[in-house]
Amino acid sequence: NYLASDKIRAAAERLRSDAVRLAREKDEQAFKNNFESSRRLGERINDIEYWKGELEKTKDKMKRKIDDVEFKRREVERLL
């Protein structure tokens, strides 16, 4: 019984240490994944902000062109 219980205790200790090691590995992996996801989200946010700014600039240019065309149209109508 003593030898059997000693073997069982040794196996339980190995199992426990394996479980602790796996838990640490998974924790590290989750931390790395979270960090990488946060980094990629930050990059994506920067990309979206850049393109939003570009769209705003284009929208403003288009509005100015439309206003110019409207002004010229009114001027031509007035001259006609």
Biopython code that builds the backbone (N, CA, C, O; Angstrom):
import numpy as np
from Bio.PDB.StructureBuilder import StructureBuilder

atoms = [
    (1, "ASN", "N", (0.823, -1.201, 0.000)),
    (1, "ASN", "CA", (0.000, 0.000, 0.000)),
    (1, "ASN", "C", (0.861, 1.257, 0.000)),
    (1, "ASN", "O", (0.556, 2.238, -0.678)),
    (2, "TYR", "N", (1.966, 1.207, 0.791)),
    (2, "TYR", "CA", (2.842, 2.370, 0.877)),
    (2, "TYR", "C", (3.442, 2.696, -0.485)),
    (2, "TYR", "O", (3.460, 3.856, -0.894)),
    (3, "LEU", "N", (3.940, 1.664, -1.199)),
    (3, "LEU", "CA", (4.528, 1.876, -2.522)),
    (3, "LEU", "C", (3.478, 2.357, -3.517)),
    (3, "LEU", "O", (3.744, 3.250, -4.322)),
    (4, "ALA", "N", (2.301, 1.773, -3.465)),
    (4, "ALA", "CA", (1.229, 2.168, -4.378)),
    (4, "ALA", "C", (0.819, 3.614, -4.120)),
    (4, "ALA", "O", (0.635, 4.388, -5.059)),
    (5, "SER", "N", (0.678, 3.976, -2.852)),
    (5, "SER", "CA", (0.268, 5.344, -2.526)),
    (5, "SER", "C", (1.371, 6.333, -2.899)),
    (5, "SER", "O", (1.088, 7.460, -3.305)),
    (6, "ASP", "N", (2.632, 5.907, -2.760)),
    (6, "ASP", "CA", (3.741, 6.758, -3.146)),
    (6, "ASP", "C", (3.726, 6.998, -4.659)),
    (6, "ASP", "O", (3.960, 8.120, -5.108)),
    (7, "LYS", "N", (3.455, 5.958, -5.442)),
    (7, "LYS", "CA", (3.364, 6.099, -6.909)),
    (7, "LYS", "C", (2.191, 6.993, -7.304)),
    (7, "LYS", "O", (2.301, 7.828, -8.202)),
    (8, "ILE", "N", (1.075, 6.803, -6.620)),
    (8, "ILE", "CA", (-0.110, 7.611, -6.918)),
    (8, "ILE", "C", (0.156, 9.076, -6.570)),
    (8, "ILE", "O", (-0.230, 9.974, -7.318)),
    (9, "ARG", "N", (0.824, 9.319, -5.418)),
    (9, "ARG", "CA", (1.152, 10.681, -5.018)),
    (9, "ARG", "C", (2.104, 11.319, -6.027)),
    (9, "ARG", "O", (1.930, 12.488, -6.372)),
    (10, "ALA", "N", (3.090, 10.592, -6.500)),
    (10, "ALA", "CA", (4.042, 11.114, -7.484)),
    (10, "ALA", "C", (3.322, 11.440, -8.797)),
    (10, "ALA", "O", (3.585, 12.468, -9.421)),
    (11, "ALA", "N", (2.412, 10.549, -9.207)),
    (11, "ALA", "CA", (1.646, 10.797, -10.433)),
    (11, "ALA", "C", (0.752, 12.023, -10.260)),
    (11, "ALA", "O", (0.605, 12.816, -11.190)),
    (12, "ALA", "N", (0.160, 12.182, -9.089)),
    (12, "ALA", "CA", (-0.701, 13.336, -8.822)),
    (12, "ALA", "C", (0.117, 14.627, -8.841)),
    (12, "ALA", "O", (-0.347, 15.646, -9.354)),
    (13, "GLU", "N", (1.325, 14.592, -8.286)),
    (13, "GLU", "CA", (2.187, 15.775, -8.306)),
    (13, "GLU", "C", (2.578, 16.140, -9.741)),
    (13, "GLU", "O", (2.577, 17.314, -10.111)),
    (14, "ARG", "N", (2.911, 15.127, -10.542)),
    (14, "ARG", "CA", (3.232, 15.387, -11.949)),
    (14, "ARG", "C", (2.023, 15.982, -12.674)),
    (14, "ARG", "O", (2.152, 16.932, -13.447)),
    (15, "LEU", "N", (0.862, 15.413, -12.412)),
    (15, "LEU", "CA", (-0.364, 15.910, -13.036)),
    (15, "LEU", "C", (-0.638, 17.349, -12.615)),
    (15, "LEU", "O", (-1.025, 18.182, -13.435)),
    (16, "ARG", "N", (-0.434, 17.634, -11.332)),
    (16, "ARG", "CA", (-0.646, 18.989, -10.826)),
    (16, "ARG", "C", (0.343, 19.967, -11.464)),
    (16, "ARG", "O", (-0.047, 21.058, -11.879)),
    (17, "SER", "N", (1.613, 19.586, -11.543)),
    (17, "SER", "CA", (2.608, 20.478, -12.134)),
    (17, "SER", "C", (2.332, 20.682, -13.624)),
    (17, "SER", "O", (2.532, 21.781, -14.142)),
    (18, "ASP", "N", (1.876, 19.643, -14.312)),
    (18, "ASP", "CA", (1.493, 19.780, -15.721)),
    (18, "ASP", "C", (0.314, 20.742, -15.865)),
    (18, "ASP", "O", (0.288, 21.574, -16.772)),
    (19, "ALA", "N", (-0.655, 20.620, -14.964)),
    (19, "ALA", "CA", (-1.826, 21.498, -15.016)),
    (19, "ALA", "C", (-1.417, 22.950, -14.766)),
    (19, "ALA", "O", (-1.907, 23.855, -15.442)),
    (20, "VAL", "N", (-0.531, 23.177, -13.807)),
    (20, "VAL", "CA", (-0.064, 24.538, -13.519)),
    (20, "VAL", "C", (0.696, 25.082, -14.724)),
    (20, "VAL", "O", (0.496, 26.232, -15.115)),
    (21, "ARG", "N", (1.581, 24.252, -15.325)),
    (21, "ARG", "CA", (2.346, 24.679, -16.492)),
    (21, "ARG", "C", (1.413, 25.023, -17.647)),
    (21, "ARG", "O", (1.585, 26.052, -18.299)),
    (22, "LEU", "N", (0.425, 24.167, -17.903)),
    (22, "LEU", "CA", (-0.529, 24.438, -18.985)),
    (22, "LEU", "C", (-1.332, 25.701, -18.723)),
    (22, "LEU", "O", (-1.607, 26.468, -19.645)),
    (23, "ALA", "N", (-1.709, 25.919, -17.465)),
    (23, "ALA", "CA", (-2.462, 27.129, -17.122)),
    (23, "ALA", "C", (-1.608, 28.362, -17.381)),
    (23, "ALA", "O", (-2.104, 29.360, -17.905)),
    (24, "ARG", "N", (-0.326, 28.305, -17.019)),
    (24, "ARG", "CA", (0.576, 29.442, -17.276)),
    (24, "ARG", "C", (0.738, 29.672, -18.772)),
    (24, "ARG", "O", (0.685, 30.808, -19.242)),
    (25, "GLU", "N", (0.937, 28.582, -19.520)),
    (25, "GLU", "CA", (1.097, 28.707, -20.975)),
    (25, "GLU", "C", (-0.136, 29.351, -21.609)),
    (25, "GLU", "O", (-0.020, 30.243, -22.450)),
    (26, "LYS", "N", (-1.300, 28.893, -21.201)),
    (26, "LYS", "CA", (-2.543, 29.445, -21.754)),
    (26, "LYS", "C", (-2.728, 30.895, -21.341)),
    (26, "LYS", "O", (-3.232, 31.701, -22.123)),
    (27, "ASP", "N", (-2.328, 31.237, -20.125)),
    (27, "ASP", "CA", (-2.415, 32.619, -19.675)),
    (27, "ASP", "C", (-1.494, 33.502, -20.509)),
    (27, "ASP", "O", (-1.892, 34.586, -20.937)),
    (28, "GLU", "N", (-0.255, 33.041, -20.743)),
    (28, "GLU", "CA", (0.683, 33.799, -21.575)),
    (28, "GLU", "C", (0.154, 33.934, -22.999)),
    (28, "GLU", "O", (0.232, 35.004, -23.604)),
    (29, "GLN", "N", (-0.382, 32.843, -23.521)),
    (29, "GLN", "CA", (-0.923, 32.870, -24.884)),
    (29, "GLN", "C", (-2.096, 33.849, -24.970)),
    (29, "GLN", "O", (-2.201, 34.603, -25.937)),
    (30, "ALA", "N", (-2.965, 33.842, -23.978)),
    (30, "ALA", "CA", (-4.107, 34.768, -23.970)),
    (30, "ALA", "C", (-3.609, 36.211, -23.891)),
    (30, "ALA", "O", (-4.144, 37.089, -24.568)),
    (31, "PHE", "N", (-2.584, 36.462, -23.066)),
    (31, "PHE", "CA", (-2.026, 37.808, -22.953)),
    (31, "PHE", "C", (-1.444, 38.260, -24.295)),
    (31, "PHE", "O", (-1.685, 39.387, -24.728)),
    (32, "LYS", "N", (-0.679, 37.382, -24.955)),
    (32, "LYS", "CA", (-0.101, 37.710, -26.264)),
    (32, "LYS", "C", (-1.196, 37.981, -27.294)),
    (32, "LYS", "O", (-1.122, 38.946, -28.055)),
    (33, "ASN", "N", (-2.206, 37.123, -27.309)),
    (33, "ASN", "CA", (-3.310, 37.308, -28.259)),
    (33, "ASN", "C", (-4.039, 38.623, -28.003)),
    (33, "ASN", "O", (-4.391, 39.340, -28.940)),
    (34, "ASN", "N", (-4.260, 38.933, -26.735)),
    (34, "ASN", "CA", (-4.941, 40.181, -26.381)),
    (34, "ASN", "C", (-4.097, 41.383, -26.797)),
    (34, "ASN", "O", (-4.621, 42.355, -27.342)),
    (35, "PHE", "N", (-2.791, 41.315, -26.541)),
    (35, "PHE", "CA", (-1.896, 42.401, -26.919)),
    (35, "PHE", "C", (-1.891, 42.586, -28.433)),
    (35, "PHE", "O", (-1.988, 43.711, -28.923)),
    (36, "GLU", "N", (-1.780, 41.488, -29.170)),
    (36, "GLU", "CA", (-1.756, 41.553, -30.637)),
    (36, "GLU", "C", (-3.075, 42.098, -31.185)),
    (36, "GLU", "O", (-3.079, 42.913, -32.107)),
    (37, "SER", "N", (-4.184, 41.650, -30.618)),
    (37, "SER", "CA", (-5.490, 42.147, -31.057)),
    (37, "SER", "C", (-5.624, 43.642, -30.789)),
    (37, "SER", "O", (-6.137, 44.386, -31.624)),
    (38, "SER", "N", (-5.164, 44.071, -29.629)),
    (38, "SER", "CA", (-5.222, 45.497, -29.302)),
    (38, "SER", "C", (-4.367, 46.308, -30.267)),
    (38, "SER", "O", (-4.765, 47.389, -30.701)),
    (39, "ARG", "N", (-3.199, 45.787, -30.597)),
    (39, "ARG", "CA", (-2.316, 46.483, -31.527)),
    (39, "ARG", "C", (-2.967, 46.604, -32.900)),
    (39, "ARG", "O", (-2.956, 47.670, -33.516)),
    (40, "ARG", "N", (-3.541, 45.480, -33.375)),
    (40, "ARG", "CA", (-4.191, 45.511, -34.683)),
    (40, "ARG", "C", (-5.401, 46.430, -34.687)),
    (40, "ARG", "O", (-5.643, 47.130, -35.670)),
    (41, "LEU", "N", (-6.164, 46.436, -33.599)),
    (41, "LEU", "CA", (-7.310, 47.346, -33.509)),
    (41, "LEU", "C", (-6.851, 48.800, -33.525)),
    (41, "LEU", "O", (-7.489, 49.649, -34.148)),
    (42, "GLY", "N", (-5.754, 49.085, -32.846)),
    (42, "GLY", "CA", (-5.210, 50.443, -32.861)),
    (42, "GLY", "C", (-4.808, 50.866, -34.265)),
    (42, "GLY", "O", (-5.078, 51.991, -34.686)),
    (43, "GLU", "N", (-4.160, 49.956, -34.987)),
    (43, "GLU", "CA", (-3.785, 50.256, -36.369)),
    (43, "GLU", "C", (-5.017, 50.492, -37.229)),
    (43, "GLU", "O", (-5.053, 51.407, -38.052)),
    (44, "ARG", "N", (-6.014, 49.661, -37.026)),
    (44, "ARG", "CA", (-7.252, 49.786, -37.811)),
    (44, "ARG", "C", (-7.950, 51.107, -37.517)),
    (44, "ARG", "O", (-8.466, 51.758, -38.425)),
    (45, "ILE", "N", (-7.965, 51.504, -36.242)),
    (45, "ILE", "CA", (-8.572, 52.785, -35.873)),
    (45, "ILE", "C", (-7.830, 53.932, -36.552)),
    (45, "ILE", "O", (-8.451, 54.866, -37.059)),
    (46, "ASN", "N", (-6.487, 53.856, -36.560)),
    (46, "ASN", "CA", (-5.704, 54.898, -37.236)),
    (46, "ASN", "C", (-6.023, 54.940, -38.726)),
    (46, "ASN", "O", (-6.160, 56.018, -39.304)),
    (47, "ASP", "N", (-6.141, 53.757, -39.352)),
    (47, "ASP", "CA", (-6.486, 53.707, -40.773)),
    (47, "ASP", "C", (-7.852, 54.335, -41.032)),
    (47, "ASP", "O", (-8.024, 55.099, -41.982)),
    (48, "ILE", "N", (-8.810, 54.007, -40.186)),
    (48, "ILE", "CA", (-10.169, 54.536, -40.358)),
    (48, "ILE", "C", (-10.168, 56.052, -40.183)),
    (48, "ILE", "O", (-10.820, 56.767, -40.944)),
    (49, "GLU", "N", (-9.434, 56.543, -39.181)),
    (49, "GLU", "CA", (-9.371, 57.993, -38.973)),
    (49, "GLU", "C", (-8.722, 58.682, -40.168)),
    (49, "GLU", "O", (-9.158, 59.759, -40.574)),
    (50, "TYR", "N", (-7.682, 58.069, -40.734)),
    (50, "TYR", "CA", (-7.029, 58.649, -41.908)),
    (50, "TYR", "C", (-8.006, 58.748, -43.068)),
    (50, "TYR", "O", (-8.142, 59.804, -43.686)),
    (51, "TRP", "N", (-8.690, 57.639, -43.363)),
    (51, "TRP", "CA", (-9.609, 57.640, -44.502)),
    (51, "TRP", "C", (-10.816, 58.535, -44.246)),
    (51, "TRP", "O", (-11.365, 59.120, -45.179)),
    (52, "LYS", "N", (-11.226, 58.642, -43.000)),
    (52, "LYS", "CA", (-12.316, 59.568, -42.672)),
    (52, "LYS", "C", (-11.892, 60.995, -42.997)),
    (52, "LYS", "O", (-12.662, 61.765, -43.570)),
    (53, "GLY", "N", (-10.661, 61.341, -42.625)),
    (53, "GLY", "CA", (-10.140, 62.665, -42.940)),
    (53, "GLY", "C", (-10.069, 62.902, -44.442)),
    (53, "GLY", "O", (-10.423, 63.978, -44.924)),
    (54, "GLU", "N", (-9.609, 61.887, -45.185)),
    (54, "GLU", "CA", (-9.541, 62.009, -46.638)),
    (54, "GLU", "C", (-10.936, 62.204, -47.242)),
    (54, "GLU", "O", (-11.118, 63.017, -48.148)),
    (55, "LEU", "N", (-11.908, 61.459, -46.736)),
    (55, "LEU", "CA", (-13.285, 61.615, -47.227)),
    (55, "LEU", "C", (-13.837, 63.003, -46.903)),
    (55, "LEU", "O", (-14.536, 63.604, -47.718)),
    (56, "GLU", "N", (-13.521, 63.505, -45.715)),
    (56, "GLU", "CA", (-13.973, 64.849, -45.343)),
    (56, "GLU", "C", (-13.382, 65.896, -46.296)),
    (56, "GLU", "O", (-14.079, 66.807, -46.743)),
    (57, "LYS", "N", (-12.078, 65.750, -46.601)),
    (57, "LYS", "CA", (-11.441, 66.686, -47.531)),
    (57, "LYS", "C", (-12.121, 66.626, -48.900)),
    (57, "LYS", "O", (-12.418, 67.660, -49.499)),
    (58, "THR", "N", (-12.362, 65.414, -49.386)),
    (58, "THR", "CA", (-13.010, 65.244, -50.693)),
    (58, "THR", "C", (-14.417, 65.808, -50.675)),
    (58, "THR", "O", (-14.852, 66.437, -51.639)),
    (59, "LYS", "N", (-15.130, 65.583, -49.580)),
    (59, "LYS", "CA", (-16.489, 66.122, -49.453)),
    (59, "LYS", "C", (-16.472, 67.642, -49.498)),
    (59, "LYS", "O", (-17.305, 68.261, -50.160)),
    (60, "ASP", "N", (-15.520, 68.240, -48.790)),
    (60, "ASP", "CA", (-15.422, 69.700, -48.792)),
    (60, "ASP", "C", (-15.090, 70.232, -50.192)),
    (60, "ASP", "O", (-15.651, 71.239, -50.625)),
    (61, "LYS", "N", (-14.177, 69.552, -50.896)),
    (61, "LYS", "CA", (-13.845, 69.960, -52.271)),
    (61, "LYS", "C", (-15.073, 69.883, -53.170)),
    (61, "LYS", "O", (-15.346, 70.791, -53.955)),
    (62, "MET", "N", (-15.808, 68.777, -53.037)),
    (62, "MET", "CA", (-17.008, 68.602, -53.862)),
    (62, "MET", "C", (-18.036, 69.686, -53.545)),
    (62, "MET", "O", (-18.677, 70.213, -54.454)),
    (63, "LYS", "N", (-18.197, 70.020, -52.276)),
    (63, "LYS", "CA", (-19.156, 71.060, -51.896)),
    (63, "LYS", "C", (-18.751, 72.401, -52.498)),
    (63, "LYS", "O", (-19.590, 73.137, -53.016)),
    (64, "ARG", "N", (-17.447, 72.715, -52.424)),
    (64, "ARG", "CA", (-16.987, 73.981, -53.022)),
    (64, "ARG", "C", (-17.238, 73.991, -54.533)),
    (64, "ARG", "O", (-17.662, 75.006, -55.085)),
    (65, "LYS", "N", (-16.976, 72.866, -55.200)),
    (65, "LYS", "CA", (-17.205, 72.804, -56.645)),
    (65, "LYS", "C", (-18.686, 72.950, -56.967)),
    (65, "LYS", "O", (-19.055, 73.642, -57.917)),
    (66, "ILE", "N", (-19.524, 72.305, -56.185)),
    (66, "ILE", "CA", (-20.973, 72.415, -56.403)),
    (66, "ILE", "C", (-21.421, 73.856, -56.184)),
    (66, "ILE", "O", (-22.224, 74.386, -56.952)),
    (67, "ASP", "N", (-20.898, 74.489, -55.130)),
    (67, "ASP", "CA", (-21.248, 75.894, -54.877)),
    (67, "ASP", "C", (-20.792, 76.782, -56.030)),
    (67, "ASP", "O", (-21.517, 77.686, -56.445)),
    (68, "ASP", "N", (-19.582, 76.521, -56.550)),
    (68, "ASP", "CA", (-19.081, 77.303, -57.696)),
    (68, "ASP", "C", (-19.975, 77.113, -58.917)),
    (68, "ASP", "O", (-20.312, 78.080, -59.600)),
    (69, "VAL", "N", (-20.356, 75.878, -59.188)),
    (69, "VAL", "CA", (-21.215, 75.596, -60.344)),
    (69, "VAL", "C", (-22.567, 76.273, -60.161)),
    (69, "VAL", "O", (-23.112, 76.842, -61.106)),
    (70, "GLU", "N", (-23.110, 76.213, -58.947)),
    (70, "GLU", "CA", (-24.389, 76.872, -58.665)),
    (70, "GLU", "C", (-24.276, 78.385, -58.884)),
    (70, "GLU", "O", (-25.158, 78.999, -59.484)),
    (71, "PHE", "N", (-23.207, 78.964, -58.404)),
    (71, "PHE", "CA", (-22.999, 80.396, -58.577)),
    (71, "PHE", "C", (-22.920, 80.754, -60.060)),
    (71, "PHE", "O", (-23.546, 81.716, -60.506)),
    (72, "LYS", "N", (-22.158, 79.983, -60.815)),
    (72, "LYS", "CA", (-22.010, 80.254, -62.247)),
    (72, "LYS", "C", (-23.319, 80.024, -62.991)),
    (72, "LYS", "O", (-23.645, 80.754, -63.927)),
    (73, "ARG", "N", (-24.075, 78.997, -62.569)),
    (73, "ARG", "CA", (-25.377, 78.750, -63.191)),
    (73, "ARG", "C", (-26.297, 79.940, -62.970)),
    (73, "ARG", "O", (-26.960, 80.391, -63.904)),
    (74, "ARG", "N", (-26.346, 80.455, -61.748)),
    (74, "ARG", "CA", (-27.189, 81.628, -61.471)),
    (74, "ARG", "C", (-26.735, 82.836, -62.261)),
    (74, "ARG", "O", (-27.550, 83.622, -62.744)),
    (75, "GLU", "N", (-25.421, 82.976, -62.388)),
    (75, "GLU", "CA", (-24.887, 84.110, -63.123)),
    (75, "GLU", "C", (-25.261, 84.007, -64.609)),
    (75, "GLU", "O", (-25.637, 85.000, -65.232)),
    (76, "VAL", "N", (-25.152, 82.781, -65.169)),
    (76, "VAL", "CA", (-25.524, 82.590, -66.580)),
    (76, "VAL", "C", (-27.020, 82.835, -66.760)),
    (76, "VAL", "O", (-27.425, 83.475, -67.731)),
    (77, "GLU", "N", (-27.830, 82.345, -65.857)),
    (77, "GLU", "CA", (-29.288, 82.580, -65.933)),
    (77, "GLU", "C", (-29.594, 84.061, -65.869)),
    (77, "GLU", "O", (-30.450, 84.554, -66.604)),
    (78, "ARG", "N", (-28.907, 84.768, -65.001)),
    (78, "ARG", "CA", (-29.130, 86.188, -64.861)),
    (78, "ARG", "C", (-28.735, 86.912, -66.150)),
    (78, "ARG", "O", (-29.425, 87.829, -66.595)),
    (79, "LEU", "N", (-27.616, 86.485, -66.742)),
    (79, "LEU", "CA", (-27.171, 87.132, -67.975)),
    (79, "LEU", "C", (-28.103, 86.805, -69.148)),
    (79, "LEU", "O", (-28.298, 87.634, -70.038)),
    (80, "LEU", "N", (-28.670, 85.610, -69.147)),
    (80, "LEU", "CA", (-29.602, 85.257, -70.222)),
    (80, "LEU", "C", (-30.876, 86.064, -70.088)),
    (80, "LEU", "O", (-31.790, 85.914, -70.899)),
]
sb = StructureBuilder()
sb.init_structure("model")
sb.init_model(0)
sb.init_chain("A")
sb.init_seg("    ")
for serial, (resi, resn, name, xyz) in enumerate(atoms, 1):
    if name == "N":
        sb.init_residue(resn, " ", resi, " ")
    sb.init_atom(name, np.array(xyz, "f"), 0.0, 1.0, " ", f" {name:<3s}", serial, name[0])
structure = sb.get_structure()
